Every structure is written in structure tokens, then in C-alpha cells.
Amino acid sequence: MRMLEVFEKVLAQAMEKEPRAWLYEVQSVMKATDDGKVHPEDLYQMKVVFGMPVNHTLIYEVDSDGKITEKILDEPWLEDHPIPHRIENGLEAAFERMMQANLLHDGIYPEVVLRHPLHPGIIEPAYYFGVEVRGKREHISVGLFSVDVKFAK
């Protein structure tokens, strides 16, 4: 599964369900080989979180077979700023940009999240990749618009 293709399907379903929904977060798991290499062009699963009017949350989960399930929570999502529905820089481009930046790390975890956290100083949505640095889990962010690469706060 490619991230943008699956996201477009989920977005279409969400807009049909609630045209005023806003996007909060896209969580993905990239497939990994036995030697620990991850493949951003091949997703294993995805979870997409939307906010809805009247303090509800709409969540879509996509399994490894591409089956999409929907769930509505009777509570608001309070972890992120909304992000635009139009995602021009896909996961593959963000992954490539992170690798080109050559930040020192010992390995990459397969989980990645596109979000705009409620944190002072974070001015744009970003992809957050989990990496291992000297035995400790850290995160590298790649800005959705600026494509700036840095260790995340």
C-alpha cells in the first residue's frame, strides 16, 4: 500500500461521512525486512484521525490487506492542530529527505506519524520517524511544507 493512495481513499470516505471533518493525524507502519530495513513505499497498516463537529472524532484504520474500518468516538481529539487535507509531500519523499540529511542514527523504526502537535514552537505539520540513537529511541521530523529535517522536540 502506498501512503498517498490509501490516504486519498480514506479522505474520500471521511468527506462523504462528514464534509466538515478536519484532519488531525496519519499514523503508518512501514513494512520492514528481516535485516531491519524499512520500506516507505510499502505500508503495513494505517490509522487516520479526523475531527468532527460537536466534539466527535472519526478514526479510520487500514489493515495489511487494505480493508478500511471506521470508528466514531464521542469525544474530541485534543493532541494536535488540524492539518490540510491536501498532502503534497508523501511519505516516500519525506523518508528520502530524512535519509539525505544524514543525521546520525543506528536504525529506523517502522512507525511514522504525520501530525502537527500542540507544542509551542512547532509551526508546521511534519512526518515523525522513530530512530535509534546510541540505544535510545529518538524522533526525526521532516516538515510537510518546508521539508526541513531535524531531531524532534
mmCIF file of the C-alpha atoms, coordinates in Angstrom:
data_MODEL
# 
_entry.id   MODEL 
# 
loop_
_atom_site.group_PDB 
_atom_site.id 
_atom_site.type_symbol 
_atom_site.label_atom_id 
_atom_site.label_alt_id 
_atom_site.label_comp_id 
_atom_site.label_asym_id 
_atom_site.label_entity_id 
_atom_site.label_seq_id 
_atom_site.pdbx_PDB_ins_code 
_atom_site.Cartn_x 
_atom_site.Cartn_y 
_atom_site.Cartn_z 
_atom_site.occupancy 
_atom_site.B_iso_or_equiv 
_atom_site.pdbx_formal_charge 
_atom_site.auth_seq_id 
_atom_site.auth_comp_id 
_atom_site.auth_asym_id 
_atom_site.auth_atom_id 
_atom_site.pdbx_PDB_model_num 
ATOM 1   C CA . MET A 1 1   ? 0.000   0.000  0.000  1.00 0.00 ? 1   MET A CA 1 
ATOM 2   C CA . ARG A 1 2   ? 1.313   3.434  -0.855 1.00 0.00 ? 2   ARG A CA 1 
ATOM 3   C CA . MET A 1 3   ? 0.605   6.175  1.683  1.00 0.00 ? 3   MET A CA 1 
ATOM 4   C CA . LEU A 1 4   ? -0.938  8.818  -0.576 1.00 0.00 ? 4   LEU A CA 1 
ATOM 5   C CA . GLU A 1 5   ? -3.114  6.320  -2.481 1.00 0.00 ? 5   GLU A CA 1 
ATOM 6   C CA . VAL A 1 6   ? -4.562  4.868  0.718  1.00 0.00 ? 6   VAL A CA 1 
ATOM 7   C CA . PHE A 1 7   ? -4.927  8.314  2.297  1.00 0.00 ? 7   PHE A CA 1 
ATOM 8   C CA . GLU A 1 8   ? -6.944  9.548  -0.714 1.00 0.00 ? 8   GLU A CA 1 
ATOM 9   C CA . LYS A 1 9   ? -9.377  6.624  -0.331 1.00 0.00 ? 9   LYS A CA 1 
ATOM 10  C CA . VAL A 1 10  ? -9.768  7.269  3.397  1.00 0.00 ? 10  VAL A CA 1 
ATOM 11  C CA . LEU A 1 11  ? -10.178 11.015 2.835  1.00 0.00 ? 11  LEU A CA 1 
ATOM 12  C CA . ALA A 1 12  ? -12.952 10.391 0.281  1.00 0.00 ? 12  ALA A CA 1 
ATOM 13  C CA . GLN A 1 13  ? -14.799 8.178  2.777  1.00 0.00 ? 13  GLN A CA 1 
ATOM 14  C CA . ALA A 1 14  ? -14.385 10.733 5.556  1.00 0.00 ? 14  ALA A CA 1 
ATOM 15  C CA . MET A 1 15  ? -15.646 13.608 3.378  1.00 0.00 ? 15  MET A CA 1 
ATOM 16  C CA . GLU A 1 16  ? -18.652 11.532 2.353  1.00 0.00 ? 16  GLU A CA 1 
ATOM 17  C CA . LYS A 1 17  ? -19.404 10.780 6.018  1.00 0.00 ? 17  LYS A CA 1 
ATOM 18  C CA . GLU A 1 18  ? -18.777 14.349 7.260  1.00 0.00 ? 18  GLU A CA 1 
ATOM 19  C CA . PRO A 1 19  ? -17.834 17.043 4.702  1.00 0.00 ? 19  PRO A CA 1 
ATOM 20  C CA . ARG A 1 20  ? -16.772 19.412 7.505  1.00 0.00 ? 20  ARG A CA 1 
ATOM 21  C CA . ALA A 1 21  ? -14.281 16.938 9.044  1.00 0.00 ? 21  ALA A CA 1 
ATOM 22  C CA . TRP A 1 22  ? -10.721 18.150 9.569  1.00 0.00 ? 22  TRP A CA 1 
ATOM 23  C CA . LEU A 1 23  ? -7.588  16.021 9.504  1.00 0.00 ? 23  LEU A CA 1 
ATOM 24  C CA . TYR A 1 24  ? -5.525  15.590 12.677 1.00 0.00 ? 24  TYR A CA 1 
ATOM 25  C CA . GLU A 1 25  ? -3.147  12.712 12.195 1.00 0.00 ? 25  GLU A CA 1 
ATOM 26  C CA . VAL A 1 26  ? -1.982  9.929  9.874  1.00 0.00 ? 26  VAL A CA 1 
ATOM 27  C CA . GLN A 1 27  ? -0.206  7.052  11.615 1.00 0.00 ? 27  GLN A CA 1 
ATOM 28  C CA . SER A 1 28  ? 1.506   4.477  9.418  1.00 0.00 ? 28  SER A CA 1 
ATOM 29  C CA . VAL A 1 29  ? 3.602   1.374  9.808  1.00 0.00 ? 29  VAL A CA 1 
ATOM 30  C CA . MET A 1 30  ? 6.092   0.735  7.023  1.00 0.00 ? 30  MET A CA 1 
ATOM 31  C CA . LYS A 1 31  ? 6.968   -2.827 6.095  1.00 0.00 ? 31  LYS A CA 1 
ATOM 32  C CA . ALA A 1 32  ? 10.371  -3.922 7.360  1.00 0.00 ? 32  ALA A CA 1 
ATOM 33  C CA . THR A 1 33  ? 12.600  -6.719 6.128  1.00 0.00 ? 33  THR A CA 1 
ATOM 34  C CA . ASP A 1 34  ? 14.367  -9.220 8.371  1.00 0.00 ? 34  ASP A CA 1 
ATOM 35  C CA . ASP A 1 35  ? 17.569  -7.175 8.176  1.00 0.00 ? 35  ASP A CA 1 
ATOM 36  C CA . GLY A 1 36  ? 15.786  -4.156 9.691  1.00 0.00 ? 36  GLY A CA 1 
ATOM 37  C CA . LYS A 1 37  ? 15.407  -2.053 6.537  1.00 0.00 ? 37  LYS A CA 1 
ATOM 38  C CA . VAL A 1 38  ? 12.101  -0.245 6.232  1.00 0.00 ? 38  VAL A CA 1 
ATOM 39  C CA . HIS A 1 39  ? 10.251  0.422  3.008  1.00 0.00 ? 39  HIS A CA 1 
ATOM 40  C CA . PRO A 1 40  ? 8.223   3.662  2.975  1.00 0.00 ? 40  PRO A CA 1 
ATOM 41  C CA . GLU A 1 41  ? 6.627   2.778  -0.356 1.00 0.00 ? 41  GLU A CA 1 
ATOM 42  C CA . ASP A 1 42  ? 5.044   -0.295 1.198  1.00 0.00 ? 42  ASP A CA 1 
ATOM 43  C CA . LEU A 1 43  ? 2.807   0.297  4.215  1.00 0.00 ? 43  LEU A CA 1 
ATOM 44  C CA . TYR A 1 44  ? 1.679   -2.459 6.503  1.00 0.00 ? 44  TYR A CA 1 
ATOM 45  C CA . GLN A 1 45  ? -1.143  -0.537 8.175  1.00 0.00 ? 45  GLN A CA 1 
ATOM 46  C CA . MET A 1 46  ? -2.502  2.979  8.633  1.00 0.00 ? 46  MET A CA 1 
ATOM 47  C CA . LYS A 1 47  ? -4.701  4.926  11.042 1.00 0.00 ? 47  LYS A CA 1 
ATOM 48  C CA . VAL A 1 48  ? -6.189  8.298  10.060 1.00 0.00 ? 48  VAL A CA 1 
ATOM 49  C CA . VAL A 1 49  ? -7.786  10.603 12.645 1.00 0.00 ? 49  VAL A CA 1 
ATOM 50  C CA . PHE A 1 50  ? -10.307 13.323 11.793 1.00 0.00 ? 50  PHE A CA 1 
ATOM 51  C CA . GLY A 1 51  ? -12.089 15.824 14.000 1.00 0.00 ? 51  GLY A CA 1 
ATOM 52  C CA . MET A 1 52  ? -15.817 16.304 13.542 1.00 0.00 ? 52  MET A CA 1 
ATOM 53  C CA . PRO A 1 53  ? -18.277 18.967 14.622 1.00 0.00 ? 53  PRO A CA 1 
ATOM 54  C CA . VAL A 1 54  ? -19.868 18.616 18.077 1.00 0.00 ? 54  VAL A CA 1 
ATOM 55  C CA . ASN A 1 55  ? -16.680 17.215 19.653 1.00 0.00 ? 55  ASN A CA 1 
ATOM 56  C CA . HIS A 1 56  ? -16.523 13.840 17.936 1.00 0.00 ? 56  HIS A CA 1 
ATOM 57  C CA . THR A 1 57  ? -13.532 12.008 16.470 1.00 0.00 ? 57  THR A CA 1 
ATOM 58  C CA . LEU A 1 58  ? -13.658 9.924  13.302 1.00 0.00 ? 58  LEU A CA 1 
ATOM 59  C CA . ILE A 1 59  ? -10.981 7.236  13.017 1.00 0.00 ? 59  ILE A CA 1 
ATOM 60  C CA . TYR A 1 60  ? -10.218 5.047  10.013 1.00 0.00 ? 60  TYR A CA 1 
ATOM 61  C CA . GLU A 1 61  ? -7.935  2.043  10.316 1.00 0.00 ? 61  GLU A CA 1 
ATOM 62  C CA . VAL A 1 62  ? -6.492  0.274  7.286  1.00 0.00 ? 62  VAL A CA 1 
ATOM 63  C CA . ASP A 1 63  ? -5.140  -3.228 7.741  1.00 0.00 ? 63  ASP A CA 1 
ATOM 64  C CA . SER A 1 64  ? -2.400  -5.002 5.783  1.00 0.00 ? 64  SER A CA 1 
ATOM 65  C CA . ASP A 1 65  ? -4.971  -6.225 3.227  1.00 0.00 ? 65  ASP A CA 1 
ATOM 66  C CA . GLY A 1 66  ? -6.216  -2.673 2.576  1.00 0.00 ? 66  GLY A CA 1 
ATOM 67  C CA . LYS A 1 67  ? -9.516  -3.220 4.414  1.00 0.00 ? 67  LYS A CA 1 
ATOM 68  C CA . ILE A 1 68  ? -10.793 0.064  5.866  1.00 0.00 ? 68  ILE A CA 1 
ATOM 69  C CA . THR A 1 69  ? -12.757 0.149  9.129  1.00 0.00 ? 69  THR A CA 1 
ATOM 70  C CA . GLU A 1 70  ? -14.405 3.202  10.655 1.00 0.00 ? 70  GLU A CA 1 
ATOM 71  C CA . LYS A 1 71  ? -14.991 4.181  14.267 1.00 0.00 ? 71  LYS A CA 1 
ATOM 72  C CA . ILE A 1 72  ? -16.538 7.298  15.810 1.00 0.00 ? 72  ILE A CA 1 
ATOM 73  C CA . LEU A 1 73  ? -15.549 8.423  19.299 1.00 0.00 ? 73  LEU A CA 1 
ATOM 74  C CA . ASP A 1 74  ? -17.899 10.604 21.335 1.00 0.00 ? 74  ASP A CA 1 
ATOM 75  C CA . GLU A 1 75  ? -15.009 12.811 22.423 1.00 0.00 ? 75  GLU A CA 1 
ATOM 76  C CA . PRO A 1 76  ? -12.730 15.364 20.778 1.00 0.00 ? 76  PRO A CA 1 
ATOM 77  C CA . TRP A 1 77  ? -9.153  14.702 19.669 1.00 0.00 ? 77  TRP A CA 1 
ATOM 78  C CA . LEU A 1 78  ? -7.003  17.015 21.785 1.00 0.00 ? 78  LEU A CA 1 
ATOM 79  C CA . GLU A 1 79  ? -3.449  16.147 20.750 1.00 0.00 ? 79  GLU A CA 1 
ATOM 80  C CA . ASP A 1 80  ? -2.889  18.072 17.507 1.00 0.00 ? 80  ASP A CA 1 
ATOM 81  C CA . HIS A 1 81  ? -3.626  21.124 15.401 1.00 0.00 ? 81  HIS A CA 1 
ATOM 82  C CA . PRO A 1 82  ? -5.641  20.324 12.257 1.00 0.00 ? 82  PRO A CA 1 
ATOM 83  C CA . ILE A 1 83  ? -3.546  19.820 9.114  1.00 0.00 ? 83  ILE A CA 1 
ATOM 84  C CA . PRO A 1 84  ? -4.554  20.409 5.478  1.00 0.00 ? 84  PRO A CA 1 
ATOM 85  C CA . HIS A 1 85  ? -6.307  17.592 3.635  1.00 0.00 ? 85  HIS A CA 1 
ATOM 86  C CA . ARG A 1 86  ? -4.028  18.118 0.651  1.00 0.00 ? 86  ARG A CA 1 
ATOM 87  C CA . ILE A 1 87  ? -0.758  16.295 1.271  1.00 0.00 ? 87  ILE A CA 1 
ATOM 88  C CA . GLU A 1 88  ? 1.715   17.052 -1.483 1.00 0.00 ? 88  GLU A CA 1 
ATOM 89  C CA . ASN A 1 89  ? 4.876   15.643 0.080  1.00 0.00 ? 89  ASN A CA 1 
ATOM 90  C CA . GLY A 1 90  ? 4.187   11.974 0.606  1.00 0.00 ? 90  GLY A CA 1 
ATOM 91  C CA . LEU A 1 91  ? 5.834   9.559  2.984  1.00 0.00 ? 91  LEU A CA 1 
ATOM 92  C CA . GLU A 1 92  ? 8.297   8.317  0.366  1.00 0.00 ? 92  GLU A CA 1 
ATOM 93  C CA . ALA A 1 93  ? 9.585   11.859 -0.290 1.00 0.00 ? 93  ALA A CA 1 
ATOM 94  C CA . ALA A 1 94  ? 9.854   12.611 3.439  1.00 0.00 ? 94  ALA A CA 1 
ATOM 95  C CA . PHE A 1 95  ? 11.735  9.348  4.058  1.00 0.00 ? 95  PHE A CA 1 
ATOM 96  C CA . GLU A 1 96  ? 14.147  10.106 1.208  1.00 0.00 ? 96  GLU A CA 1 
ATOM 97  C CA . ARG A 1 97  ? 14.708  13.645 2.527  1.00 0.00 ? 97  ARG A CA 1 
ATOM 98  C CA . MET A 1 98  ? 15.439  12.270 6.011  1.00 0.00 ? 98  MET A CA 1 
ATOM 99  C CA . MET A 1 99  ? 17.983  9.805  4.594  1.00 0.00 ? 99  MET A CA 1 
ATOM 100 C CA . GLN A 1 100 ? 19.652  12.568 2.531  1.00 0.00 ? 100 GLN A CA 1 
ATOM 101 C CA . ALA A 1 101 ? 20.023  14.728 5.651  1.00 0.00 ? 101 ALA A CA 1 
ATOM 102 C CA . ASN A 1 102 ? 22.433  12.124 7.019  1.00 0.00 ? 102 ASN A CA 1 
ATOM 103 C CA . LEU A 1 103 ? 21.507  12.617 10.667 1.00 0.00 ? 103 LEU A CA 1 
ATOM 104 C CA . LEU A 1 104 ? 23.406  10.100 12.742 1.00 0.00 ? 104 LEU A CA 1 
ATOM 105 C CA . HIS A 1 105 ? 21.248  7.178  13.860 1.00 0.00 ? 105 HIS A CA 1 
ATOM 106 C CA . ASP A 1 106 ? 21.659  3.446  14.332 1.00 0.00 ? 106 ASP A CA 1 
ATOM 107 C CA . GLY A 1 107 ? 18.338  2.295  12.889 1.00 0.00 ? 107 GLY A CA 1 
ATOM 108 C CA . ILE A 1 108 ? 14.837  3.298  11.899 1.00 0.00 ? 108 ILE A CA 1 
ATOM 109 C CA . TYR A 1 109 ? 11.643  2.009  13.467 1.00 0.00 ? 109 TYR A CA 1 
ATOM 110 C CA . PRO A 1 110 ? 8.846   1.211  11.018 1.00 0.00 ? 110 PRO A CA 1 
ATOM 111 C CA . GLU A 1 111 ? 6.283   3.543  12.636 1.00 0.00 ? 111 GLU A CA 1 
ATOM 112 C CA . VAL A 1 112 ? 5.814   7.051  11.246 1.00 0.00 ? 112 VAL A CA 1 
ATOM 113 C CA . VAL A 1 113 ? 3.222   9.722  12.090 1.00 0.00 ? 113 VAL A CA 1 
ATOM 114 C CA . LEU A 1 114 ? 2.151   12.791 10.128 1.00 0.00 ? 114 LEU A CA 1 
ATOM 115 C CA . ARG A 1 115 ? 0.836   15.337 12.637 1.00 0.00 ? 115 ARG A CA 1 
ATOM 116 C CA . HIS A 1 116 ? 1.000   18.929 13.892 1.00 0.00 ? 116 HIS A CA 1 
ATOM 117 C CA . PRO A 1 117 ? 1.490   18.587 17.665 1.00 0.00 ? 117 PRO A CA 1 
ATOM 118 C CA . LEU A 1 118 ? 0.148   21.127 20.134 1.00 0.00 ? 118 LEU A CA 1 
ATOM 119 C CA . HIS A 1 119 ? 3.631   22.202 21.160 1.00 0.00 ? 119 HIS A CA 1 
ATOM 120 C CA . PRO A 1 120 ? 4.994   25.742 21.319 1.00 0.00 ? 120 PRO A CA 1 
ATOM 121 C CA . GLY A 1 121 ? 7.474   26.409 18.549 1.00 0.00 ? 121 GLY A CA 1 
ATOM 122 C CA . ILE A 1 122 ? 6.229   23.741 16.145 1.00 0.00 ? 122 ILE A CA 1 
ATOM 123 C CA . ILE A 1 123 ? 4.956   25.815 13.242 1.00 0.00 ? 123 ILE A CA 1 
ATOM 124 C CA . GLU A 1 124 ? 4.031   23.198 10.648 1.00 0.00 ? 124 GLU A CA 1 
ATOM 125 C CA . PRO A 1 125 ? 2.830   19.612 10.347 1.00 0.00 ? 125 PRO A CA 1 
ATOM 126 C CA . ALA A 1 126 ? 5.607   17.077 9.964  1.00 0.00 ? 126 ALA A CA 1 
ATOM 127 C CA . TYR A 1 127 ? 6.375   13.413 9.490  1.00 0.00 ? 127 TYR A CA 1 
ATOM 128 C CA . TYR A 1 128 ? 7.869   11.964 12.685 1.00 0.00 ? 128 TYR A CA 1 
ATOM 129 C CA . PHE A 1 129 ? 10.132  8.951  12.226 1.00 0.00 ? 129 PHE A CA 1 
ATOM 130 C CA . GLY A 1 130 ? 11.294  6.895  15.185 1.00 0.00 ? 130 GLY A CA 1 
ATOM 131 C CA . VAL A 1 131 ? 15.057  6.250  15.114 1.00 0.00 ? 131 VAL A CA 1 
ATOM 132 C CA . GLU A 1 132 ? 17.556  4.636  17.430 1.00 0.00 ? 132 GLU A CA 1 
ATOM 133 C CA . VAL A 1 133 ? 20.486  6.769  18.589 1.00 0.00 ? 133 VAL A CA 1 
ATOM 134 C CA . ARG A 1 134 ? 23.049  5.102  20.853 1.00 0.00 ? 134 ARG A CA 1 
ATOM 135 C CA . GLY A 1 135 ? 20.468  2.648  22.183 1.00 0.00 ? 135 GLY A CA 1 
ATOM 136 C CA . LYS A 1 136 ? 17.832  5.314  22.843 1.00 0.00 ? 136 LYS A CA 1 
ATOM 137 C CA . ARG A 1 137 ? 14.661  5.995  20.852 1.00 0.00 ? 137 ARG A CA 1 
ATOM 138 C CA . GLU A 1 138 ? 14.537  9.479  19.335 1.00 0.00 ? 138 GLU A CA 1 
ATOM 139 C CA . HIS A 1 139 ? 12.414  11.104 16.629 1.00 0.00 ? 139 HIS A CA 1 
ATOM 140 C CA . ILE A 1 140 ? 13.396  12.879 13.448 1.00 0.00 ? 140 ILE A CA 1 
ATOM 141 C CA . SER A 1 141 ? 10.869  15.243 11.904 1.00 0.00 ? 141 SER A CA 1 
ATOM 142 C CA . VAL A 1 142 ? 10.522  16.214 8.252  1.00 0.00 ? 142 VAL A CA 1 
ATOM 143 C CA . GLY A 1 143 ? 8.375   19.320 7.723  1.00 0.00 ? 143 GLY A CA 1 
ATOM 144 C CA . LEU A 1 144 ? 5.379   18.801 5.463  1.00 0.00 ? 144 LEU A CA 1 
ATOM 145 C CA . PHE A 1 145 ? 5.863   22.155 3.701  1.00 0.00 ? 145 PHE A CA 1 
ATOM 146 C CA . SER A 1 146 ? 9.457   23.207 4.396  1.00 0.00 ? 146 SER A CA 1 
ATOM 147 C CA . VAL A 1 147 ? 10.856  19.639 4.223  1.00 0.00 ? 147 VAL A CA 1 
ATOM 148 C CA . ASP A 1 148 ? 13.292  20.713 6.967  1.00 0.00 ? 148 ASP A CA 1 
ATOM 149 C CA . VAL A 1 149 ? 14.846  17.697 8.691  1.00 0.00 ? 149 VAL A CA 1 
ATOM 150 C CA . LYS A 1 150 ? 15.789  17.784 12.375 1.00 0.00 ? 150 LYS A CA 1 
ATOM 151 C CA . PHE A 1 151 ? 15.688  15.862 15.606 1.00 0.00 ? 151 PHE A CA 1 
ATOM 152 C CA . ALA A 1 152 ? 12.210  16.423 17.010 1.00 0.00 ? 152 ALA A CA 1 
ATOM 153 C CA . LYS A 1 153 ? 11.429  18.003 20.364 1.00 0.00 ? 153 LYS A CA 1 
# 
